[in-house]
Amino acid sequence: MKEALVMAAVSERLASLCSELKVLGYEAHGVLFSEWTGLPAGVRPDVCVVDLSRWPEEGFRILAQMRRDPYGRQIPVLVVMGEDLLLDLVHRESLFDDFALAPVGLAELDARLRHILWKVRRISGGEVVRAGDLVINLGTYQVYVKDRPVDLTYMEYELLRFLATHPGRVFSREMLLSRVWGYDYFGGSRTVDVHVRRLRAKLGECAGVIETVRGVGYRFSGSAAASRKEAGEPVEAEIPFPEAPSGPRGRVSGEPPHPGG
């Protein structure tokens, strides 16, 4: 049975969400905002559902704290909120994976959770990401360019993996620092630029998979890299921000994982 961590400001909303999740086949672990002291001992949830219809700022504070936990950082989060709070999501994209407007029906809740869990299984199940001559094996942490292994540090691989599993989506440097390095990482945005430069150097002809979006950040785009390579354009050239949006550790040449880089 899948486990869900459920958080809310008031007991009525907490009980309601827990009841709905149990109907959907989850083992629900409910925690009130006022009782939050960290991830419950012995609980390893597959997903987290947070009701932000009351005390949203407290909910965001708890999510930020959860993102600082090595395990909590990996838990996909669905936030439920009123339409009047949509603007509160701006610049907080690193704290959640999807959202639903309250009141959320049982069918929609089920669909959104299934989609979140599908994405997690797809990423963790040994899927191979291909972009032209670049191959990233997410199960073995190996990267190849034209069948040649590429030796990456832990953070170089984590940055490439994160971008590759969110193709086409533009991430600011601040968002990458939060999602890849950790929410409590205090390094400046130059840290991201340095790692991107190193990654491009190691990826060689496939460097164009990491695109610079002027004034915003970076995105992964294998198709764009292929077309730019054929046109003979420089792979580090910046591209304008699109007018409308779309939406294990160690060296990765097969060695046992370990922190570094």
C-alpha positions in Angstrom: 0.0 0.0 0.0 1.3 3.5 -0.9 1.8 5.9 2.0 0.9 9.6 2.0 1.9 12.3 4.4 -1.0 14.7 4.8 -0.6 18.2 6.4 -3.2 20.9 7.1 -3.7 23.8 9.4 -7.1 22.6 10.9 -8.2 19.2 12.0 -11.3 19.2 9.8 -9.4 19.6 6.6 -6.8 17.1 7.8 -9.4 14.5 8.6 -11.2 15.1 5.3 -8.0 14.7 3.2 -6.9 11.6 5.1 -10.3 10.0 4.6 -10.2 10.7 0.9 -6.7 9.3 0.5 -7.7 6.1 2.3 -10.6 5.7 -0.1 -8.0 6.0 -2.9 -5.9 3.2 -1.3 -3.3 5.2 0.6 -2.1 4.7 4.1 -2.5 8.3 5.3 -0.3 9.9 8.0 -1.9 13.2 9.1 0.1 16.0 10.8 -1.3 19.4 11.7 0.9 22.4 11.0 1.0 23.2 14.7 2.4 19.7 15.5 5.1 19.7 12.8 8.5 18.9 14.1 9.9 17.2 11.0 9.2 14.0 9.1 7.4 11.5 11.4 9.7 8.8 12.7 9.5 5.6 10.7 7.3 7.2 8.0 8.6 7.1 4.4 5.7 8.5 2.4 5.5 8.0 -1.4 3.7 11.4 -1.7 2.8 14.4 0.4 -0.5 16.3 0.2 -0.6 19.8 1.9 -3.7 21.8 2.3 -2.9 25.5 2.1 -6.4 26.9 2.4 -5.6 28.0 5.9 -2.3 29.4 7.2 -0.6 29.2 3.8 2.6 30.9 4.9 3.0 28.3 7.7 2.5 25.6 5.1 5.2 27.0 2.9 7.5 27.3 5.9 7.0 23.6 6.6 7.6 22.6 3.0 10.8 24.7 2.9 11.9 22.8 6.1 11.0 19.5 4.5 13.1 20.3 1.4 16.1 20.7 3.7 15.8 17.0 4.7 17.7 14.7 2.4 14.7 12.3 2.2 12.1 15.0 2.3 13.6 16.7 -0.7 12.7 13.6 -2.8 9.1 13.4 -1.8 6.7 14.7 -4.5 4.3 17.3 -3.1 0.8 18.2 -4.1 -0.6 21.4 -2.6 -4.3 22.1 -2.4 -5.3 25.8 -2.2 -7.9 28.3 -3.1 -7.8 30.2 -6.3 -7.1 33.5 -4.4 -3.8 32.1 -3.3 -2.4 31.3 -6.7 -0.1 34.3 -6.7 1.5 32.9 -3.6 3.0 30.1 -5.7 5.2 32.5 -7.6 8.9 32.0 -6.8 8.0 29.0 -4.6 8.0 26.4 -7.4 10.8 24.5 -5.8 8.5 23.6 -2.8 5.9 21.6 -4.7 5.4 19.4 -7.7 1.8 20.1 -8.6 -1.2 21.9 -7.2 -5.0 21.6 -7.2 -7.7 24.2 -6.5 -9.9 23.6 -3.5 -12.4 22.1 -3.2 -10.7 19.2 -5.1 -12.9 16.3 -6.1 -11.9 12.7 -5.4 -11.4 11.9 -9.1 -9.1 14.9 -9.7 -7.1 14.2 -6.5 -6.6 10.6 -7.7 -5.5 11.7 -11.2 -3.0 14.3 -9.9 -1.5 11.9 -7.4 -1.2 9.1 -10.1 0.5 11.6 -12.4 3.0 12.7 -9.8 3.8 9.1 -8.8 4.1 8.1 -12.5 6.8 10.7 -13.0 8.7 9.5 -9.9 8.6 5.9 -11.1 9.6 6.9 -14.6 12.7 8.8 -13.2 13.7 6.2 -10.6 13.0 3.0 -12.6 16.2 2.9 -14.6 14.9 4.9 -17.5 17.3 5.9 -20.2 17.2 9.5 -21.4 18.4 10.0 -24.9 19.2 13.3 -26.6 21.0 12.8 -29.9 24.3 11.2 -29.1 23.8 11.8 -25.3 22.6 8.9 -23.2 21.8 9.2 -19.5 21.0 6.0 -17.6 19.1 7.1 -14.6 19.3 3.6 -13.0 23.0 3.2 -13.1 24.1 6.9 -13.0 26.0 6.5 -16.2 26.4 9.1 -19.0 27.6 8.4 -22.5 28.4 10.6 -25.5 28.7 8.6 -28.7 29.0 5.4 -26.6 31.9 6.9 -24.7 31.5 7.2 -20.9 31.5 10.7 -19.5 33.1 11.1 -16.0 31.0 13.6 -13.9 31.2 14.6 -10.3 28.1 14.1 -8.1 26.8 17.6 -8.5 27.5 17.7 -12.2 25.5 14.5 -12.7 22.7 15.7 -10.4 22.3 18.9 -12.3 22.2 17.1 -15.6 19.8 14.5 -14.3 17.4 17.1 -12.9 17.4 19.1 -16.2 17.1 16.0 -18.3 14.1 14.7 -16.4 12.3 18.1 -16.8 12.9 18.6 -20.6 11.8 22.0 -22.0 11.1 23.6 -18.6 13.1 26.7 -17.8 14.7 26.9 -14.3 16.2 30.0 -12.8 19.5 29.7 -11.1 17.8 30.1 -7.7 15.4 27.2 -8.4 18.3 25.0 -9.5 20.2 25.8 -6.3 17.1 24.8 -4.3 16.2 21.6 -6.2 19.7 20.3 -6.9 21.9 21.6 -4.2 19.3 21.8 -1.5 17.0 24.5 -0.1 19.4 25.5 2.6 22.4 25.8 0.3 23.9 29.3 0.7 26.1 29.3 -2.4 25.5 32.1 -5.0 24.0 31.7 -8.5 27.6 31.6 -9.9 27.7 28.0 -8.5 25.2 27.0 -11.1 27.0 28.8 -13.9 30.3 27.1 -13.1 28.7 23.6 -13.0 26.9 24.3 -16.3 30.2 25.4 -17.9 31.9 22.3 -16.7 29.1 20.1 -17.8 29.1 21.6 -21.3 32.9 21.1 -21.5 32.6 17.4 -20.6 29.6 16.8 -22.9 31.5 18.1 -25.9 29.4 17.9 -29.0 26.3 17.3 -26.9 26.9 20.5 -24.8 23.9 22.1 -26.5 21.4 20.0 -24.6 21.8 22.6 -21.8 20.4 25.9 -23.2 20.8 29.3 -21.6 17.6 31.3 -21.5 18.6 34.9 -21.4 17.8 36.7 -18.2 16.2 33.6 -16.7 18.3 30.5 -16.4 18.7 27.1 -18.1 16.7 24.3 -19.7 17.3 20.9 -21.2 16.4 20.5 -24.9 17.9 17.7 -26.9 16.1 18.5 -30.1 17.3 22.1 -30.0 20.8 20.9 -29.5 20.6 18.7 -32.6 19.3 21.4 -34.8 21.9 24.0 -33.6 24.7 21.5 -34.1 23.6 20.9 -37.7 23.4 24.6 -38.3 26.9 25.1 -36.9 25.8 27.5 -34.2 27.8 27.8 -31.0 26.3 25.6 -28.3 26.6 28.3 -25.5 24.7 30.9 -27.4 21.8 32.4 -25.4 18.2 32.0 -26.6 15.4 34.4 -25.7 12.9 33.6 -23.1 9.8 32.0 -24.7 6.8 34.2 -24.9 4.6 31.4 -23.6 5.7 28.4 -21.5 4.8 24.9 -22.5 5.2 23.4 -17.9 23.0 7.9 -5.9 25.9 9.8 -5.8 29.4 10.0 -7.0 31.1 9.8 -10.3 28.9 8.4 -12.9 31.1 6.2 -15.1 29.8 3.1 -13.3 31.7 3.6 -10.0 29.9 3.2 -6.7 28.1 6.5 -5.8 29.7 8.9 -3.3 29.3 12.6 -2.5 31.6 15.0 -4.2 32.0 17.8 -6.8 
